[in-house]
Every structure is written in C-alpha cells, then in structure tokens.
Amino acid sequence: MQSFMAKWAMSRASTPAQYALILVDLVRRQGHSLSAILSGTSLAASGMQSVGARVSQSDFMQLAVNAQSLTRDPALGLHLGERLNLSAHAVLGQAFMTCQDLHEALDLFMKYYHLLSPELELSLERTEEDYRLTTVAAPDPAMEVFGAELMAAAMLNTLRGLLSRSDFMLRVDFPYSEPAHGETYRALFGSNSVHFNCSHQRICFDRRLGDTPLPSSNPALRELYEDECARLLTDLEGTDSAVEQILSLLRKLEGQYPQMPQVARMLNTSPRTLRRRLDAEGASFQPLLDSVRAEHATRYLKNTRLPLASIAYMIGFSDPSNFRRAYRKWTGVTPAEVRQRG
C-alpha cells in the first residue's frame, strides 16, 4: 500500500505554471526555439498555450534538463530563482503578502510549501539568533545543484519582496563542493554568506526580522487566501481514502494540529461525513493526529538540537513530562532513547 501511494503521489506532483513559463522565457531570450525547450514534455505537441495553473513535476524537471542542455548555463538554477518573485508563487505568494509579519509568513510557508515544490521536505528551526530552514529531503538527487540554487535564490528574492528591502541577505549552506561558478553565488548572496561542503542545505537569517511588519498586511484577505491554499493542497494530494487525506493535511499543518471540525472544513466536508468515512475505513481521527505528532516529534529529536521543552511546545504540549508520556505511548520508546540513537 505504501509503495502504491508513493507512486500515486509522484504521478500527481505538480508545480506552479509560472515557474515553467519563466524558465521557458529565460531560455527563449537566449535565442533557443520553443520546440527545443519543450522537447520530451507533454507540452511538446500543444505548446505553452495549453498550460493551465500548474504543470506536472515531470514536465518541469524535463524543461530544466532541456534548459541546462541548451543554455549550458551552470548557474541556471540561481538565475531562475532570481526571477521567482511573489507573483510567481501564485496564490501562496498572494497569501504571503497579506500576513501581518515575516514570522506569520514563514508559518504559512511551512504549511503550504508543497504547493510550490511537491517533493521537497523542509524543517524550520527558530533559535534565539536566527531562523534556520533546512532541506530534509531534496526532490531529485540528479538535479541537486539546480534545485538547491533555485530554492536559495527564490527564497532570497521572495523575502526581499516581502520586506521591501533590496539589501536583505541570507546565510546559505550547500551540501556539495563549490562549483566552478562559485563567484556567482558570492555575487548574489554575499562573499561571507555562502558555505559549501555542509551537512545539509540550510538557509539562515536574523530572528529579529520575524517581527517586521509587512506593508501589504491584510488579515481579512489572509484568511481567504489561506482557505484557498488549504483547498488547493487537498485537491492536489486528494485520494478516495479519508485516512490519506487527513494524514496529508495534518503533515502540512505542522505545529497547528487542528481538531476534527477544522480538518473537515479544510477538506470541504462536514465533521459528520468525515467521521462516517473514517468509520467505513476502520479508522478514527485521534490516532491519526497522534501519529502525525509522533512523526514531527521524531524528526525534531533526530534532526535538531532543540531542547525537549521546545519540542514539546511545538507538538502541542505545555508540560514536557506529559509529552514524554505521550511520545512513549505513541512510539513505544522515550524521546531520550530516540536522541541517543541519533
């Protein structure tokens, strides 16, 4: 069942069409034909006129391969990321702009970033000094450099747009050796802000910026845009299984952990209908919620150095001792044992 679901999810993975359109424009501006750019994709026969709101992930990756082959630009990921502004991120970009501050926008990003990159897995750590956004799993090892460049440059450009600060800078760590075009990295991110041969790809910036008010904040619109993001995410990852729908949604709402009525609303159904569907599948809501909280807690324990009290709070517990008991009930082991195993 797990293998089938993984293949099914891969076949449904998609990317905002704006990313593809900007990539195609970037390559065409260098004099390459549209037919060459679209070669090997489902768009080859119909052209860009057939593009809707999203393109399949496989088509986007083929476009990237074609673009690299045609342009022979080793820094293509950086150059594409520099052009991905707030409007390129579609409804999620609009939702960012309505947030009260950068902290709220980051929370929104962590809930819905799969709308932008369906196979990427990220974690966000907040220390006293900075925010640390770490890539837990990259979409495609064969496109590691392109994907890492794209994400870092797009994040820089997006945050500059949100803060209305062209001088905003990031610290970026990359999990590979410095490429031949390393100077392009330093020109974009700053000479002292780029680090190679790191354990993970990581993006860091000053924690104090989290309280920066965003000039386009609009709480009423934010709620509408977030509802639309939740609906889109459910549609993109939807399945006939209520269990899979709920698990997919809860995994994206990290740190929120809504109860049944809120989940039902996000899935565009009623609590009574959702409960009936779960009953038919021999499942219930609370064990699903607990399993996701256990997943998130385990990742924090293994991949961060956060204190246990902080992890407990992020999982929804005000008392670390209650978290320890719950975690042992969920997994059969204690948080300390998980940390010791690494």
N, C-alpha and C positions, 0 to 999 in steps of 0.2 A: 504493500500500500504506500509506504513512504517513497519508494522508487518511482511509482506511478505518479504520485503527487509532485515529486520534484521535476519529472519530465513535463508534466502538465503545466506547472508554473512557468517553466522555461519557455514553453511554446506560446504562452500568453504574455510574456515580458515585452514591455514596450517603452518607448522614450518619447518625450515631447517632440512634436514635429518641428518646432522652431530650432531645435538643436541640429536636426538634419538639414533644414533649409539654410541655416547659417554656414554649416560646413560646406554644402554644395556651392553657396555663393563665394565662399573663401577660395575654393578651388577654381571655380569658373573665372574669377577675377585674374587668375594667373594664366588664362588662355586655354584651359582644357575643356573639352567638349562635354556636354551633359551626358551623352550616351556612354562615354568612358567612365564618368563618375558613378553612374547608376548600374554599371555592368555587374551582373551576378546578384542583383537585388530583385525583389518583386515589383519594384518601380520601373524596371528597365523597359517594359512594354508600354506602360501607360504614361510614364513621365511624372514630373512633380505635380501636375495638375490633379492627380488622383490622391494626393496626400490629404489626410484628414487632420484631426487634432494630435494624433500620435502615429509613430511608425514602429514597426516591430524591432525588438532589440537586435535580432539577427541582421535585419536590413541596415540598421545604424552601424553595427560593427563592420559590415561589409563596405559601407560607404567610407568608414575610417580607413580600412585597409586600402581601398582604391585611392583615397585621397593621399595617403602616405606614398603609395607607389607612383602616383602621377606627379606630385609636387616635389618628392624627395626632400621634404622639409622635416628634419629631425625634431624640430620644436613645434610640430603641428598641434599637439595637444595644448601647449601653452597659448599658441595663437588663437585657437578656437575658444579656449576658456576665457581669454581676454574679451571676447565678443559676446559672451553669455551674460547679458545684463538681467535686470529684474523682469523685464517683459518677456525674455526668452524662457523663463521658468513657468510661463503660463499662469494658471490660477494660483499656484503656490507662490509665485513671485508677487502677485497682487495681494495675497494674504500677508506676506511679509511686510509690505508697505503699510498695512493697517494696524500693525502691532504697536503697543504702547512704547516699548523699548527693545533694545537688542536682546536682552535676556528672554523676553517673550517670543521674539522671532526665532531664536535658537531652539526653544522648546517646540515651537511649531515645526521647524525643520526636522527635528528628531522624530516627530510623529509621522511626518509625511514624505520624507526624502525618497522613499521608494517610488513616488510619482515621477521623480527625476532620473533615478538610477535604480531599476528594479532588482538588480542582483547584488548591489553594494550593501555591505553591512558595516555600520558605524557605531562607535560609542562616544559619549560626551562626558568628560570629567571636568568638574569645577573645583579648582584648588583656590587657596587664598589669593594666589597671584594671577592665575590665568585660566582661560578656557582651553581644554585640550580635546580636540576632535580627532579620533584615531580610527583608521581603517582596520576593521577586524577581519574582513574578507573582501578581496577585490573581485570585480566582475569576471575578469578573464586574464589568466596569467600570461597569455600570448600578447596581450595588449597592456602589460603592466605600466610601462613608461608613459604611453599615450594616456591611459586612464588616470594615472597619478598627476600628470601635468594638467590635464583637463580639469580635474577636481580642484586642485590648488589654485589655478588661475581663475577659475569661475568663482570660487569662494572669495578670493581677493576682490574681484570686480563687483560681486554682489554686495559684499559688506561695504565697499566704498560707496556704492549707490545708496544703500540703506542709510548710512551715516552722513551722506553728502560730504564726504571727505576724500579728496583725491590723494591725500598724503598718508592715508591709513595703510599700515603694513602688518604683515603676518610673519611669524616664525614657521618655517616649513621643514619637516624632516622627510626624507625619502629613503625607502628600503633597498636602494641599489647604488652602485658605484656612480660617481659623477660622469655623465655622458660628455661626449665631445663638445656639445653646445652648452656646457655649464655656465658660460658667461651670460647666456640668455636668461637663465634662472636668476642670476645675481642682478641683472639689469631690471628684472621685473620685481623681485621680492626684496632686494637689498643685499649687499655683499655679506653682511653679518647675520642674515636671517635664513640662509639656506644651508642645510646639512644633509650629507649623503651617507650611505652605509649605515643607516639607522635600523633599529629592530622593526619599526612599523612606519607606515606613512602617518604623519601626525601634523596637524595644523594648530598653532597656539597663538593666542592674543590676549591682551590685558583684560583681566577680570573686571576692572573698574569700568570698562566700556559697556558692560551689561546694563547699567542703569541709564545709559544715554537715551534721552527721549528721541523718538523718531518723528521727523517733521510731518509725515503724512499719516500719523496715527488716527484711526477711526474705529472705536470699539464696536459700533453697530455693524459696520461693514466687515470687521474682522470675524464676527460670529457667522455671518453669511458665507464668507469665503471659506472658513474652516469647515462648515457643514458641507460645502461643495467638495472640499478636499477629501473629507471622510467618505462622501458618496462615491467619488471617483476611485478612491483606493479600494473600496468594497467592490465596485464594478470590475476593476482591473484584476482583482485577486479572488473574485467570487467563485463559488463552487456550489453544487447542489447540496453539499454537506454543511449543515448548520455548525457542526463542530469545527470544520476547517475555516469557515467564515469567521467564527468568533475568535479562534486562535490567531488567525492572520491579523485581525483588527487589534486584538489586545497586544500582540507583539509590537505593533507600530505605536501604540499609545503608552510608551514606556514612561513610568513614573506617574501615570494617571490612574490606571486600574479602575475603570468605571464599573458600576453595578449593572445588573440585567436591564433595567429600564433605559439607561443611557445607551447601552450597547444595541438594544433593539432599535432605538431611534436612529442610531448611526447606520444600521443595516436596513433602514427604511421598512421596518415591520413593527408589530406590536409585541410587548412582552409576552402576552398570552400565546401568540402564534409562534414566537421563537421558542418558548418553553415546550410547546407541543411538538415542534420539530426535534428538539433535543430529546424529548421522551421517546420519540419514534426511533431515534438512533441509539437509545440506551445510555444517554449521557445527561449530565446536569451542569449548570453554569459554574458553580463554585469550584469544583475540581479543575475545570479548565482555567479559571482565573488563577488558582493556586499554582498550576503547572507553569503558567507563563511567568508568574512572580518568581518561582524557583529558577527558571531559565535565566531571567535577568539577574537575579542574585548570584547565581553560579558564575555568570560572565564577569560581574564586578569582582567577585572573590578571586577569580583566576587571572584577570587581565588588568586589575588596578591595585593600587596600594591604599585605597580608601579605608579609613577606619570602619570597624564593624558598625558603629553607631550611625555613620553616614550612610552606609549601605542599607541598614535597617530603615532609616528615614526615607530613602529613595524608593524602597519597596513598599512603604506604607505603614511602617511600624514606628511608634514614638518611643518604645522601650526595646533596647537591644536584646534583653533576655527573652521577651516574647518572640522576637524574630528568630533567635536561636532555636527555641522550642518548635516554632512553626517550620523552620527550614529542615530540622531533623525529621519532623513528621512527613514533610513533602518528599524528602530525598533519602532518608534512612541514614544520613551522615550529618555531622555537625559542620558549621562554617569553618571552624578551625581545622578540621580534617581536610576539607577541600583546599584551603590555603597551603597546608603542609605538602599536599600532593603536587601543588603548582599547577 
